[in-house]
């Protein structure tokens, strides 16, 4: 899951980026770093996406109008990867030639790893299930790879220990490559800095990203008797669903979208129109049955990434709809999105394996009580584990100058 948040940026506020000039060999070096406007609507929408994914994994009855969205909410994981590329580029594009790679990677590590370790500790009991379900060699491979966030590179082990943690293997790959990608763009990609070329590049990346999924459907290498769905599990399908390579194009599309955003001087009214169009098209897609008519593997491969891109542009600046997604509760929970996403699967299972609702005589309130517990636990983990650990790691290991202490 992208998990890179716009709220990540109290010190790295995202905003409109000055692009390198084609006339300078090292344009970014001459551009001073400027604090950029926050994008609270993109933080707020992460809250909704994460909640939809929770409801997709653990679906309660009587969802009414929300069910068509929740039933296909697995596709929102791809939207997180798009947002990750967008937000990283939005934050750092004006530091392409001056970015300290060590500090960048340290910032990403400090964001991901403390809460990941917490979830590993919480999930220790799950290892018994893994041990009983897998061959011993496979189990011990999972034990070795999972602490290093490498399990996602194995289709067989991608969901080891915590079903949703495979997304972190993707994010780690994106983070490792991003400073080099940023530098390459600043020094070799000046010819791309036009709206038409960036739009063409975006759609080219989107189409290329879908190629493996289209080929799988056409060639049917697993000789499936029926169309693949969320319960179909083969080695090739797990490769397409859970490993990092199939999501590279979605991340790069997010990078391209951020470059395009910098060249689109939307007025609030124009941005509102873009948001309305995006939400309308998404509504049509979900509520006319198109989301169920499309091949499952196409959906997993980013079929509606262009609609997500349109929505991102609509929310990446001030307008009425962006204000609705920027309400305080959504933004506060959006800051804890990573913790919520990573905790929800195993914690929900642990709650019910230990029969906590029954023990508390609150079964009549479940599963809604479990959902509230997940939200509260995620925010507590963010406030008292993720955030303090991140600050401690950055204070101890960052190469940035420490603020001078006031005289005694």
TORKOL-4160 file (C-alpha; in steps of 0.2 Angstrom, whole numbers, padded with zeros to 4 digits, m for minus):
408
<pt num="1" X="0000" Y="0000" Z="0000"/>
<pt num="2" X="0007" Y="0018" Z="m0003"/>
<pt num="3" X="0008" Y="0023" Z="0011"/>
<pt num="4" X="0017" Y="0039" Z="0008"/>
<pt num="5" X="0005" Y="0052" Z="0016"/>
<pt num="6" X="0003" Y="0070" Z="0012"/>
<pt num="7" X="0003" Y="0073" Z="0031"/>
<pt num="8" X="0020" Y="0066" Z="0030"/>
<pt num="9" X="0026" Y="0083" Z="0027"/>
<pt num="10" X="0025" Y="0095" Z="0042"/>
<pt num="11" X="0043" Y="0097" Z="0037"/>
<pt num="12" X="0041" Y="0092" Z="0019"/>
<pt num="13" X="0025" Y="0100" Z="0014"/>
<pt num="14" X="0020" Y="0095" Z="m0003"/>
<pt num="15" X="0015" Y="0109" Z="m0016"/>
<pt num="16" X="0017" Y="0116" Z="m0033"/>
<pt num="17" X="0034" Y="0113" Z="m0040"/>
<pt num="18" X="0045" Y="0124" Z="m0050"/>
<pt num="19" X="0052" Y="0113" Z="m0064"/>
<pt num="20" X="0070" Y="0113" Z="m0070"/>
<pt num="21" X="0074" Y="0125" Z="m0084"/>
<pt num="22" X="0080" Y="0117" Z="m0100"/>
<pt num="23" X="0094" Y="0130" Z="m0102"/>
<pt num="24" X="0103" Y="0125" Z="m0086"/>
<pt num="25" X="0114" Y="0110" Z="m0085"/>
<pt num="26" X="0110" Y="0109" Z="m0066"/>
<pt num="27" X="0094" Y="0118" Z="m0065"/>
<pt num="28" X="0088" Y="0111" Z="m0048"/>
<pt num="29" X="0104" Y="0116" Z="m0040"/>
<pt num="30" X="0099" Y="0134" Z="m0042"/>
<pt num="31" X="0081" Y="0132" Z="m0036"/>
<pt num="32" X="0079" Y="0136" Z="m0017"/>
<pt num="33" X="0068" Y="0124" Z="m0008"/>
<pt num="34" X="0051" Y="0132" Z="m0004"/>
<pt num="35" X="0038" Y="0126" Z="0008"/>
<pt num="36" X="0024" Y="0120" Z="m0002"/>
<pt num="37" X="0005" Y="0120" Z="0001"/>
<pt num="38" X="m0002" Y="0105" Z="0011"/>
<pt num="39" X="m0014" Y="0094" Z="0002"/>
<pt num="40" X="m0026" Y="0088" Z="0016"/>
<pt num="41" X="m0039" Y="0081" Z="0004"/>
<pt num="42" X="m0027" Y="0068" Z="m0001"/>
<pt num="43" X="m0023" Y="0064" Z="0017"/>
<pt num="44" X="m0042" Y="0063" Z="0020"/>
<pt num="45" X="m0046" Y="0052" Z="0005"/>
<pt num="46" X="m0033" Y="0039" Z="0012"/>
<pt num="47" X="m0044" Y="0037" Z="0027"/>
<pt num="48" X="m0059" Y="0032" Z="0016"/>
<pt num="49" X="m0048" Y="0021" Z="0005"/>
<pt num="50" X="m0041" Y="0012" Z="0020"/>
<pt num="51" X="m0059" Y="0010" Z="0028"/>
<pt num="52" X="m0065" Y="0003" Z="0012"/>
<pt num="53" X="m0051" Y="m0010" Z="0011"/>
<pt num="54" X="m0055" Y="m0015" Z="0029"/>
<pt num="55" X="m0073" Y="m0018" Z="0024"/>
<pt num="56" X="m0068" Y="m0027" Z="0009"/>
<pt num="57" X="m0058" Y="m0040" Z="0019"/>
<pt num="58" X="m0071" Y="m0041" Z="0033"/>
<pt num="59" X="m0087" Y="m0037" Z="0025"/>
<pt num="60" X="m0102" Y="m0034" Z="0037"/>
<pt num="61" X="m0120" Y="m0036" Z="0031"/>
<pt num="62" X="m0132" Y="m0022" Z="0026"/>
<pt num="63" X="m0120" Y="m0011" Z="0018"/>
<pt num="64" X="m0133" Y="m0004" Z="0006"/>
<pt num="65" X="m0127" Y="0009" Z="m0006"/>
<pt num="66" X="m0109" Y="0006" Z="m0001"/>
<pt num="67" X="m0108" Y="m0012" Z="m0006"/>
<pt num="68" X="m0104" Y="m0010" Z="m0025"/>
<pt num="69" X="m0088" Y="0000" Z="m0019"/>
<pt num="70" X="m0083" Y="m0011" Z="m0005"/>
<pt num="71" X="m0085" Y="m0027" Z="m0016"/>
<pt num="72" X="m0071" Y="m0020" Z="m0027"/>
<pt num="73" X="m0061" Y="m0011" Z="m0014"/>
<pt num="74" X="m0045" Y="m0021" Z="m0018"/>
<pt num="75" X="m0042" Y="m0010" Z="m0032"/>
<pt num="76" X="m0038" Y="0005" Z="m0020"/>
<pt num="77" X="m0022" Y="m0003" Z="m0016"/>
<pt num="78" X="m0016" Y="0002" Z="m0033"/>
<pt num="79" X="m0022" Y="0020" Z="m0030"/>
<pt num="80" X="m0011" Y="0020" Z="m0014"/>
<pt num="81" X="0004" Y="0016" Z="m0026"/>
<pt num="82" X="m0001" Y="0030" Z="m0038"/>
<pt num="83" X="m0003" Y="0042" Z="m0023"/>
<pt num="84" X="0014" Y="0037" Z="m0017"/>
<pt num="85" X="0023" Y="0042" Z="m0033"/>
<pt num="86" X="0013" Y="0058" Z="m0034"/>
<pt num="87" X="0016" Y="0064" Z="m0016"/>
<pt num="88" X="0035" Y="0059" Z="m0017"/>
<pt num="89" X="0037" Y="0069" Z="m0033"/>
<pt num="90" X="0027" Y="0083" Z="m0026"/>
<pt num="91" X="0038" Y="0084" Z="m0011"/>
<pt num="92" X="0055" Y="0082" Z="m0018"/>
<pt num="93" X="0055" Y="0087" Z="m0037"/>
<pt num="94" X="0063" Y="0104" Z="m0033"/>
<pt num="95" X="0077" Y="0095" Z="m0024"/>
<pt num="96" X="0082" Y="0082" Z="m0037"/>
<pt num="97" X="0100" Y="0087" Z="m0038"/>
<pt num="98" X="0102" Y="0091" Z="m0020"/>
<pt num="99" X="0093" Y="0077" Z="m0011"/>
<pt num="100" X="0103" Y="0068" Z="0002"/>
<pt num="101" X="0099" Y="0050" Z="m0002"/>
<pt num="102" X="0104" Y="0044" Z="0015"/>
<pt num="103" X="0092" Y="0056" Z="0023"/>
<pt num="104" X="0078" Y="0052" Z="0011"/>
<pt num="105" X="0080" Y="0033" Z="0014"/>
<pt num="106" X="0081" Y="0036" Z="0033"/>
<pt num="107" X="0065" Y="0046" Z="0033"/>
<pt num="108" X="0056" Y="0032" Z="0024"/>
<pt num="109" X="0063" Y="0019" Z="0035"/>
<pt num="110" X="0058" Y="0028" Z="0050"/>
<pt num="111" X="0041" Y="0030" Z="0044"/>
<pt num="112" X="0039" Y="0011" Z="0039"/>
<pt num="113" X="0049" Y="0001" Z="0051"/>
<pt num="114" X="0043" Y="0005" Z="0069"/>
<pt num="115" X="0025" Y="0001" Z="0065"/>
<pt num="116" X="0030" Y="m0014" Z="0055"/>
<pt num="117" X="0040" Y="m0021" Z="0069"/>
<pt num="118" X="0025" Y="m0018" Z="0081"/>
<pt num="119" X="0014" Y="m0028" Z="0069"/>
<pt num="120" X="0026" Y="m0042" Z="0068"/>
<pt num="121" X="0026" Y="m0043" Z="0087"/>
<pt num="122" X="0007" Y="m0043" Z="0088"/>
<pt num="123" X="0006" Y="m0056" Z="0074"/>
<pt num="124" X="0018" Y="m0068" Z="0083"/>
<pt num="125" X="0004" Y="m0080" Z="0086"/>
<pt num="126" X="m0001" Y="m0081" Z="0068"/>
<pt num="127" X="0016" Y="m0089" Z="0065"/>
<pt num="128" X="0009" Y="m0105" Z="0072"/>
<pt num="129" X="m0005" Y="m0105" Z="0058"/>
<pt num="130" X="0009" Y="m0102" Z="0045"/>
<pt num="131" X="0019" Y="m0117" Z="0052"/>
<pt num="132" X="0005" Y="m0129" Z="0051"/>
<pt num="133" X="0000" Y="m0123" Z="0034"/>
<pt num="134" X="0016" Y="m0123" Z="0025"/>
<pt num="135" X="0031" Y="m0135" Z="0021"/>
<pt num="136" X="0045" Y="m0132" Z="0033"/>
<pt num="137" X="0057" Y="m0125" Z="0020"/>
<pt num="138" X="0044" Y="m0112" Z="0015"/>
<pt num="139" X="0040" Y="m0107" Z="0032"/>
<pt num="140" X="0058" Y="m0104" Z="0037"/>
<pt num="141" X="0060" Y="m0094" Z="0021"/>
<pt num="142" X="0046" Y="m0083" Z="0026"/>
<pt num="143" X="0053" Y="m0081" Z="0044"/>
<pt num="144" X="0070" Y="m0075" Z="0035"/>
<pt num="145" X="0062" Y="m0064" Z="0022"/>
<pt num="146" X="0048" Y="m0055" Z="0032"/>
<pt num="147" X="0058" Y="m0045" Z="0044"/>
<pt num="148" X="0068" Y="m0037" Z="0030"/>
<pt num="149" X="0052" Y="m0033" Z="0020"/>
<pt num="150" X="0057" Y="m0045" Z="0006"/>
<pt num="151" X="0042" Y="m0057" Z="0007"/>
<pt num="152" X="0033" Y="m0048" Z="m0007"/>
<pt num="153" X="0046" Y="m0054" Z="m0020"/>
<pt num="154" X="0040" Y="m0072" Z="m0018"/>
<pt num="155" X="0023" Y="m0075" Z="m0025"/>
<pt num="156" X="0022" Y="m0090" Z="m0013"/>
<pt num="157" X="0027" Y="m0080" Z="0003"/>
<pt num="158" X="0020" Y="m0063" Z="m0001"/>
<pt num="159" X="0005" Y="m0065" Z="0011"/>
<pt num="160" X="0016" Y="m0073" Z="0025"/>
<pt num="161" X="0012" Y="m0068" Z="0042"/>
<pt num="162" X="0001" Y="m0053" Z="0038"/>
<pt num="163" X="m0009" Y="m0054" Z="0022"/>
<pt num="164" X="m0008" Y="m0036" Z="0018"/>
<pt num="165" X="0011" Y="m0033" Z="0021"/>
<pt num="166" X="0016" Y="m0037" Z="0004"/>
<pt num="167" X="0013" Y="m0019" Z="m0001"/>
<pt num="168" X="0028" Y="m0014" Z="0009"/>
<pt num="169" X="0039" Y="m0024" Z="m0002"/>
<pt num="170" X="0033" Y="m0014" Z="m0016"/>
<pt num="171" X="0035" Y="0003" Z="m0007"/>
<pt num="172" X="0053" Y="m0002" Z="m0001"/>
<pt num="173" X="0057" Y="m0005" Z="m0020"/>
<pt num="174" X="0050" Y="0012" Z="m0025"/>
<pt num="175" X="0059" Y="0021" Z="m0011"/>
<pt num="176" X="0075" Y="0013" Z="m0015"/>
<pt num="177" X="0074" Y="0019" Z="m0033"/>
<pt num="178" X="0066" Y="0036" Z="m0031"/>
<pt num="179" X="0081" Y="0047" Z="m0028"/>
<pt num="180" X="0089" Y="0040" Z="m0044"/>
<pt num="181" X="0073" Y="0042" Z="m0054"/>
<pt num="182" X="0072" Y="0060" Z="m0048"/>
<pt num="183" X="0090" Y="0063" Z="m0053"/>
<pt num="184" X="0087" Y="0055" Z="m0070"/>
<pt num="185" X="0072" Y="0065" Z="m0073"/>
<pt num="186" X="0080" Y="0081" Z="m0069"/>
<pt num="187" X="0095" Y="0078" Z="m0079"/>
<pt num="188" X="0089" Y="0068" Z="m0094"/>
<pt num="189" X="0070" Y="0071" Z="m0096"/>
<pt num="190" X="0069" Y="0090" Z="m0100"/>
<pt num="191" X="0061" Y="0086" Z="m0116"/>
<pt num="192" X="0046" Y="0078" Z="m0107"/>
<pt num="193" X="0042" Y="0094" Z="m0098"/>
<pt num="194" X="0026" Y="0098" Z="m0108"/>
<pt num="195" X="0008" Y="0094" Z="m0104"/>
<pt num="196" X="0005" Y="0084" Z="m0120"/>
<pt num="197" X="0020" Y="0074" Z="m0118"/>
<pt num="198" X="0017" Y="0070" Z="m0100"/>
<pt num="199" X="m0001" Y="0065" Z="m0104"/>
<pt num="200" X="0005" Y="0053" Z="m0117"/>
<pt num="201" X="0018" Y="0046" Z="m0105"/>
<pt num="202" X="0005" Y="0044" Z="m0092"/>
<pt num="203" X="m0006" Y="0034" Z="m0103"/>
<pt num="204" X="0009" Y="0024" Z="m0110"/>
<pt num="205" X="0014" Y="0019" Z="m0093"/>
<pt num="206" X="m0004" Y="0014" Z="m0089"/>
<pt num="207" X="m0006" Y="0004" Z="m0105"/>
<pt num="208" X="0011" Y="m0005" Z="m0102"/>
<pt num="209" X="0006" Y="m0009" Z="m0084"/>
<pt num="210" X="m0009" Y="m0018" Z="m0090"/>
<pt num="211" X="0000" Y="m0028" Z="m0103"/>
<pt num="212" X="0004" Y="m0043" Z="m0092"/>
<pt num="213" X="m0013" Y="m0044" Z="m0085"/>
<pt num="214" X="m0021" Y="m0044" Z="m0103"/>
<pt num="215" X="m0009" Y="m0057" Z="m0109"/>
<pt num="216" X="m0013" Y="m0068" Z="m0094"/>
<pt num="217" X="m0032" Y="m0067" Z="m0098"/>
<pt num="218" X="m0029" Y="m0070" Z="m0117"/>
<pt num="219" X="m0017" Y="m0084" Z="m0115"/>
<pt num="220" X="m0024" Y="m0092" Z="m0099"/>
<pt num="221" X="m0007" Y="m0100" Z="m0095"/>
<pt num="222" X="m0015" Y="m0108" Z="m0079"/>
<pt num="223" X="m0028" Y="m0117" Z="m0090"/>
<pt num="224" X="m0042" Y="m0110" Z="m0078"/>
<pt num="225" X="m0059" Y="m0117" Z="m0082"/>
<pt num="226" X="m0068" Y="m0101" Z="m0076"/>
<pt num="227" X="m0062" Y="m0083" Z="m0076"/>
<pt num="228" X="m0051" Y="m0078" Z="m0061"/>
<pt num="229" X="m0058" Y="m0070" Z="m0046"/>
<pt num="230" X="m0052" Y="m0065" Z="m0029"/>
<pt num="231" X="m0051" Y="m0083" Z="m0023"/>
<pt num="232" X="m0041" Y="m0089" Z="m0038"/>
<pt num="233" X="m0024" Y="m0093" Z="m0032"/>
<pt num="234" X="m0010" Y="m0099" Z="m0044"/>
<pt num="235" X="0009" Y="m0094" Z="m0044"/>
<pt num="236" X="0007" Y="m0083" Z="m0059"/>
<pt num="237" X="m0009" Y="m0074" Z="m0052"/>
<pt num="238" X="0000" Y="m0071" Z="m0036"/>
<pt num="239" X="0015" Y="m0064" Z="m0045"/>
<pt num="240" X="0003" Y="m0052" Z="m0054"/>
<pt num="241" X="m0006" Y="m0048" Z="m0038"/>
<pt num="242" X="0007" Y="m0047" Z="m0024"/>
<pt num="243" X="0024" Y="m0044" Z="m0031"/>
<pt num="244" X="0033" Y="m0027" Z="m0034"/>
<pt num="245" X="0036" Y="m0028" Z="m0053"/>
<pt num="246" X="0018" Y="m0027" Z="m0059"/>
<pt num="247" X="0015" Y="m0010" Z="m0049"/>
<pt num="248" X="0031" Y="m0001" Z="m0056"/>
<pt num="249" X="0020" Y="0007" Z="m0070"/>
<pt num="250" X="0007" Y="0013" Z="m0058"/>
<pt num="251" X="0020" Y="0021" Z="m0046"/>
<pt num="252" X="0029" Y="0029" Z="m0062"/>
<pt num="253" X="0012" Y="0035" Z="m0067"/>
<pt num="254" X="0010" Y="0044" Z="m0051"/>
<pt num="255" X="0027" Y="0052" Z="m0053"/>
<pt num="256" X="0022" Y="0058" Z="m0070"/>
<pt num="257" X="0005" Y="0065" Z="m0064"/>
<pt num="258" X="0015" Y="0075" Z="m0051"/>
<pt num="259" X="0025" Y="0083" Z="m0065"/>
<pt num="260" X="0009" Y="0086" Z="m0075"/>
<pt num="261" X="0001" Y="0094" Z="m0060"/>
<pt num="262" X="0015" Y="0107" Z="m0059"/>
<pt num="263" X="0011" Y="0112" Z="m0077"/>
<pt num="264" X="m0008" Y="0114" Z="m0074"/>
<pt num="265" X="m0012" Y="0131" Z="m0067"/>
<pt num="266" X="m0030" Y="0126" Z="m0062"/>
<pt num="267" X="m0042" Y="0138" Z="m0054"/>
<pt num="268" X="m0052" Y="0132" Z="m0039"/>
<pt num="269" X="m0067" Y="0131" Z="m0051"/>
<pt num="270" X="m0058" Y="0121" Z="m0064"/>
<pt num="271" X="m0051" Y="0109" Z="m0051"/>
<pt num="272" X="m0069" Y="0107" Z="m0044"/>
<pt num="273" X="m0075" Y="0102" Z="m0061"/>
<pt num="274" X="m0061" Y="0089" Z="m0062"/>
<pt num="275" X="m0066" Y="0082" Z="m0045"/>
<pt num="276" X="m0084" Y="0081" Z="m0050"/>
<pt num="277" X="m0080" Y="0073" Z="m0067"/>
<pt num="278" X="m0069" Y="0060" Z="m0058"/>
<pt num="279" X="m0081" Y="0056" Z="m0044"/>
<pt num="280" X="m0095" Y="0055" Z="m0057"/>
<pt num="281" X="m0085" Y="0043" Z="m0068"/>
<pt num="282" X="m0080" Y="0032" Z="m0053"/>
<pt num="283" X="m0099" Y="0032" Z="m0047"/>
<pt num="284" X="m0104" Y="0026" Z="m0065"/>
<pt num="285" X="m0090" Y="0013" Z="m0065"/>
<pt num="286" X="m0095" Y="0005" Z="m0048"/>
<pt num="287" X="m0114" Y="0007" Z="m0048"/>
<pt num="288" X="m0118" Y="0002" Z="m0066"/>
<pt num="289" X="m0110" Y="m0015" Z="m0064"/>
<pt num="290" X="m0095" Y="m0011" Z="m0074"/>
<pt num="291" X="m0083" Y="m0015" Z="m0060"/>
<pt num="292" X="m0090" Y="m0033" Z="m0060"/>
<pt num="293" X="m0090" Y="m0035" Z="m0078"/>
<pt num="294" X="m0072" Y="m0031" Z="m0081"/>
<pt num="295" X="m0060" Y="m0046" Z="m0079"/>
<pt num="296" X="m0054" Y="m0047" Z="m0061"/>
<pt num="297" X="m0036" Y="m0047" Z="m0066"/>
<pt num="298" X="m0038" Y="m0031" Z="m0076"/>
<pt num="299" X="m0045" Y="m0022" Z="m0061"/>
<pt num="300" X="m0031" Y="m0028" Z="m0050"/>
<pt num="301" X="m0019" Y="m0022" Z="m0064"/>
<pt num="302" X="m0024" Y="m0004" Z="m0063"/>
<pt num="303" X="m0038" Y="m0003" Z="m0076"/>
<pt num="304" X="m0046" Y="0013" Z="m0068"/>
<pt num="305" X="m0029" Y="0021" Z="m0064"/>
<pt num="306" X="m0034" Y="0036" Z="m0075"/>
<pt num="307" X="m0050" Y="0039" Z="m0065"/>
<pt num="308" X="m0039" Y="0039" Z="m0049"/>
<pt num="309" X="m0027" Y="0051" Z="m0057"/>
<pt num="310" X="m0041" Y="0063" Z="m0062"/>
<pt num="311" X="m0048" Y="0062" Z="m0044"/>
<pt num="312" X="m0030" Y="0066" Z="m0037"/>
<pt num="313" X="m0029" Y="0081" Z="m0048"/>
<pt num="314" X="m0046" Y="0087" Z="m0042"/>
<pt num="315" X="m0041" Y="0085" Z="m0024"/>
<pt num="316" X="m0023" Y="0092" Z="m0026"/>
<pt num="317" X="m0029" Y="0110" Z="m0023"/>
<pt num="318" X="m0043" Y="0121" Z="m0015"/>
<pt num="319" X="m0061" Y="0118" Z="m0020"/>
<pt num="320" X="m0077" Y="0113" Z="m0012"/>
<pt num="321" X="m0075" Y="0094" Z="m0014"/>
<pt num="322" X="m0057" Y="0095" Z="m0008"/>
<pt num="323" X="m0064" Y="0104" Z="0007"/>
<pt num="324" X="m0076" Y="0090" Z="0011"/>
<pt num="325" X="m0061" Y="0077" Z="0010"/>
<pt num="326" X="m0051" Y="0089" Z="0021"/>
<pt num="327" X="m0062" Y="0089" Z="0037"/>
<pt num="328" X="m0053" Y="0087" Z="0053"/>
<pt num="329" X="m0058" Y="0069" Z="0058"/>
<pt num="330" X="m0053" Y="0062" Z="0040"/>
<pt num="331" X="m0036" Y="0071" Z="0041"/>
<pt num="332" X="m0032" Y="0065" Z="0058"/>
<pt num="333" X="m0036" Y="0047" Z="0054"/>
<pt num="334" X="m0027" Y="0049" Z="0037"/>
<pt num="335" X="m0011" Y="0053" Z="0047"/>
<pt num="336" X="m0013" Y="0035" Z="0054"/>
<pt num="337" X="m0017" Y="0027" Z="0038"/>
<pt num="338" X="m0001" Y="0017" Z="0037"/>
<pt num="339" X="m0004" Y="0010" Z="0054"/>
<pt num="340" X="m0022" Y="0006" Z="0051"/>
<pt num="341" X="m0019" Y="m0003" Z="0035"/>
<pt num="342" X="m0005" Y="m0013" Z="0042"/>
<pt num="343" X="m0014" Y="m0018" Z="0058"/>
<pt num="344" X="m0031" Y="m0021" Z="0053"/>
<pt num="345" X="m0030" Y="m0038" Z="0045"/>
<pt num="346" X="m0021" Y="m0048" Z="0059"/>
<pt num="347" X="m0029" Y="m0038" Z="0073"/>
<pt num="348" X="m0047" Y="m0041" Z="0067"/>
<pt num="349" X="m0043" Y="m0060" Z="0066"/>
<pt num="350" X="m0035" Y="m0059" Z="0084"/>
<pt num="351" X="m0050" Y="m0050" Z="0091"/>
<pt num="352" X="m0062" Y="m0064" Z="0084"/>
<pt num="353" X="m0050" Y="m0079" Z="0087"/>
<pt num="354" X="m0050" Y="m0074" Z="0105"/>
<pt num="355" X="m0069" Y="m0071" Z="0106"/>
<pt num="356" X="m0067" Y="m0054" Z="0113"/>
<pt num="357" X="m0084" Y="m0048" Z="0108"/>
<pt num="358" X="m0092" Y="m0063" Z="0117"/>
<pt num="359" X="m0081" Y="m0061" Z="0132"/>
<pt num="360" X="m0086" Y="m0043" Z="0134"/>
<pt num="361" X="m0105" Y="m0048" Z="0130"/>
<pt num="362" X="m0105" Y="m0035" Z="0116"/>
<pt num="363" X="m0108" Y="m0047" Z="0101"/>
<pt num="364" X="m0123" Y="m0037" Z="0096"/>
<pt num="365" X="m0112" Y="m0022" Z="0092"/>
<pt num="366" X="m0100" Y="m0032" Z="0082"/>
<pt num="367" X="m0092" Y="m0031" Z="0069"/>
<pt num="368" X="m0094" Y="m0012" Z="0071"/>
<pt num="369" X="m0086" Y="m0012" Z="0088"/>
<pt num="370" X="m0071" Y="m0021" Z="0080"/>
<pt num="371" X="m0070" Y="m0008" Z="0066"/>
<pt num="372" X="m0070" Y="0006" Z="0080"/>
<pt num="373" X="m0057" Y="m0003" Z="0089"/>
<pt num="374" X="m0046" Y="m0004" Z="0074"/>
<pt num="375" X="m0047" Y="0014" Z="0071"/>
<pt num="376" X="m0043" Y="0019" Z="0089"/>
<pt num="377" X="m0028" Y="0006" Z="0089"/>
<pt num="378" X="m0021" Y="0013" Z="0073"/>
<pt num="379" X="m0022" Y="0031" Z="0080"/>
<pt num="380" X="m0014" Y="0026" Z="0096"/>
<pt num="381" X="0000" Y="0016" Z="0087"/>
<pt num="382" X="0003" Y="0032" Z="0076"/>
<pt num="383" X="0004" Y="0044" Z="0091"/>
<pt num="384" X="0014" Y="0033" Z="0103"/>
<pt num="385" X="0024" Y="0021" Z="0092"/>
<pt num="386" X="0026" Y="0027" Z="0074"/>
<pt num="387" X="0028" Y="0046" Z="0077"/>
<pt num="388" X="0039" Y="0045" Z="0092"/>
<pt num="389" X="0050" Y="0032" Z="0084"/>
<pt num="390" X="0051" Y="0041" Z="0068"/>
<pt num="391" X="0057" Y="0057" Z="0077"/>
<pt num="392" X="0069" Y="0047" Z="0088"/>
<pt num="393" X="0077" Y="0039" Z="0073"/>
<pt num="394" X="0078" Y="0055" Z="0063"/>
<pt num="395" X="0086" Y="0064" Z="0078"/>
<pt num="396" X="0099" Y="0051" Z="0081"/>
<pt num="397" X="0104" Y="0047" Z="0063"/>
<pt num="398" X="0100" Y="0061" Z="0051"/>
<pt num="399" X="0114" Y="0071" Z="0044"/>
<pt num="400" X="0104" Y="0087" Z="0044"/>
<pt num="401" X="0111" Y="0100" Z="0057"/>
<pt num="402" X="0103" Y="0099" Z="0074"/>
<pt num="403" X="0095" Y="0115" Z="0080"/>
<pt num="404" X="0106" Y="0125" Z="0091"/>
<pt num="405" X="0102" Y="0124" Z="0110"/>
<pt num="406" X="0097" Y="0141" Z="0118"/>
<pt num="407" X="0111" Y="0148" Z="0129"/>
<pt num="408" X="0110" Y="0143" Z="0147"/>
